[in-house]
Amino acid sequence: MKGNPEERAIALGQYVAETGATVRNAAMRFGISKSTVHKDLTQRLKRQNRALYN
């Protein structure tokens, strides 16, 4: 899932919240790098969906 970064950040946040996955697990599941997962979860998700970020 490489598409829209904002949508990807929300999908990653939901996946991690529901499964308790690590950054490494999420990266493998979504087919993206660990650094992209980290950036999505720490920067993009914070701007897009503060409740999910918390």
Residue pairs with C-beta under 8 A, 6 or more apart in sequence:
1 8
1 11
1 30
1 31
1 32
2 8
2 31
2 32
5 40
5 44
6 44
6 48
8 30
8 32
8 40
8 44
9 40
9 41
9 44
9 45
9 48
9 49
10 45
10 48
10 49
10 52
11 30
12 26
12 30
12 37
12 40
12 41
12 45
13 40
13 41
13 45
13 49
13 52
13 53
14 52
15 21
15 26
15 29
15 30
16 26
16 41
17 52
19 25
21 29
23 34
23 37
23 38
23 41
24 34
26 37
27 33
27 34
27 36
27 37
30 37
41 53
45 52
45 53
46 53
